[in-house]
Amino acid sequence: MLEIPEEAVNAMRLPRGEVEQELRKELALALYARGALSIGKSTEVAGVPRREFEAMLAQRRIERPYSSAELGRDLDFANG
């Protein structure tokens, strides 16, 4: 498991109870942006619902890869 030095945790300008959740979100965003994790696994790491994670991606302007296969499935779904 990842260990953060106590001095670094204390230096963060976050309420103590929010540190772990914020670090999980930051890690998930960074790994997703690098292509190291899928969006599904990233939401698990972040510990948030997928919609919330997608909103975080948009807020950070992190592009989400969208393949032509995904487009085809979405169009098929939209067309019934």
Phi, psi and omega in degrees: 000150180286132178243130178255129179304138182304323179298322179291319178299315180295332181281344181291139179269059180224150172300139185310320182288348182258352187301308184298314181298318180293321178294322178297317179297314181298317179297314181298316179298315182295316181291324176295315181299327178279350183083013182277338178227147174287168179294324179297312180292326179296320178294326176296314180298316181291333180072032180230160175296155183304317180301319179294320179295318178297323177294322178294320177299315180296317180299324180272357183059041175268118183291144177253120179299139182222108185278164177294330177295318177297319178299315179300316178297318180295320179293319177300316179296316181295327181274359176086000000 
